[in-house]
Structures are given as structure tokens and as C-alpha cells.
């Protein structure tokens, strides 16, 4: 079974390579002359999204606190199952332990982790046109466009869940394409909304957000209140404790209601963002929450 999966992945990579060559040929014909720089960057990012669809079959479970030996065992297991993890497993002694633990809990991060040593530690991409057209785009904190940029004592990929959530809110409510997770993280850092040893201050959600032309209000952890805000088109950022989303602390974004359940944009996981969540399950994990409007 494992060999069969590997053969399928190899075939997929070959097809991907052929498609990329075709795209390069089209570019070589001069079609880029008809596009401005921003359009070119958007299309490249959207092409990358298409070709990343291959890696969507990882098994994602609730995150666990892992000891060093457990991290090594999990990486070995992943390397045995998926070829793309072999390089990370072989170089495991060189990576930050917290990054490897995060990868073990969320295999979706593999491309981000693999690119860690070669990447410039700064933001290098913009929000795409298709993301701007979505009601509530899902931004991932470990997206290569901004994940390597510094934030606090680490980077956005590891510590930037709060500014990534706020970025999603700003873009969805105002259409401000410049309010990337990296831009919001930089604003938070420069204006004292990051607390050493703690993380992002909750005041970013009420005071800091005003800089971007939006209002954030702390609301009660009440089902009727939350559903009312979401039904009015007001996204809700939640600070959550250990549970389905994190082993310590994390921020997620509630974006809507579907079939009596809540739609979530988790800046750390496409897998969990595809689920819809029972209010009672979320309620037990939420520490505080803020509703936003333009």
C-alpha cells in the first residue's frame, strides 16, 4: 500500500513538472508583456496553490505535547510514509525543536519547514486577486509568502496566528490588499502589541485594529451572541486554550454559520478549516473573543 501511494505521488510530481514546463513555455511566448507586475505575482501564487493540492491527504489529529524522542519517532514514521519528509528527518538535528514538533502535529507545514534554511527571513509575496474576491480568505501563518518573516522571538509561521487572523479580518472587511499577515505582524511588533514570553496582546484586537479602519469589540461567550454577529457578517477572532487547535495557546477566526454549526478559519491548518464546528465543542476551548465590523 505504501509503495502504491509513493508511485502515485511520483506520477503526480511528473505531471506537475510537465505542467510547469508548459506554463514556462507560455511565459516565454511573451504573454507576460500583457500583464502588469501585480497580476504576474498573483498568477504565480495561484498556480502554486493549484500544484500544492497534491499534499492534502495527511492525517491530522488534535495536537499533542511531544517529547524529543516522540518527535523523532513521528518524523521517522512520516518519512517512511511520505517521500517529502525524508530530507527533514535526515536533517532533524539542525531544525528548531519547536518547529519539528509543530510539523509532527501538522504535516501540512512540510514545504514551509523544508524551505526554512534557504529562505530569506522576510516577507516575499502579496495577497492574490482570488483571495481578495473571497468573502473570508484563509491565510496560513506558515505560508511561504510571509511565514519566514520575524515576529517576536520567532517567525510568523510559528508565532503569528494573531496577526494572521487580524489580517483575514481586515482584508475581508475593507479589501485592503496591503494588510498581509507580515504587515500586520510588523505593525503589532513596532507598536508594542507583542509581549515577550507571552505572545500577542489582546489589546491588538480592540486598540490596534483601529489603525486599519475596523472596530473590534469583546463579546460574551454566548451562543446567541456569536451566531448573531456571524449572521450579520461580523467575523469573530477567538483566543483558544489547549484542545483541538493547539497544545498551549492559539488564535482562530470564526467566519460564518452553516447547518447550525460554525465555520472556522484556522491560520495553522487547512484541514481544520474545512470542518464545521459545534458551538459546544468550541466553547470549552475559547478564552476570549472579539467581533469586528468596518
VENQUIPE-V922698 format. One record per run of one state. SS is the DSSP state (H for helix, E for strand, C for the rest). FROM is the first residue (numbers start at 1). LEN is the number of residues. If there is no record, write none. Layout:
# VENQUIPE-V922698
ss = (SS,SS)
from = (FROM,FROM)
len = (LEN,LEN)
This chain:
# VENQUIPE-V922698
ss = (C,H,C,H,C,H,C,H,C,H,C,H,C,H,C,H,C,H,C,E,C,E,H,C,H,C,H,C,E,C,E,C,H,C,H,C,E,C,H,C,E,C,E,C,E,C,E,H,C,E,C,H,C,E,C)
from = (1,2,29,31,35,37,55,68,82,83,91,92,95,97,106,107,115,129,134,150,152,154,156,160,161,175,181,191,194,196,199,201,202,206,208,213,215,219,223,232,236,242,249,259,261,267,269,270,274,276,278,279,284,286,294)
len = (1,27,2,4,2,18,13,14,1,8,1,3,2,9,1,8,14,5,16,2,2,2,4,1,14,6,10,3,2,3,2,1,4,2,5,2,4,4,9,4,6,7,10,2,6,2,1,4,2,2,1,5,2,8,1)
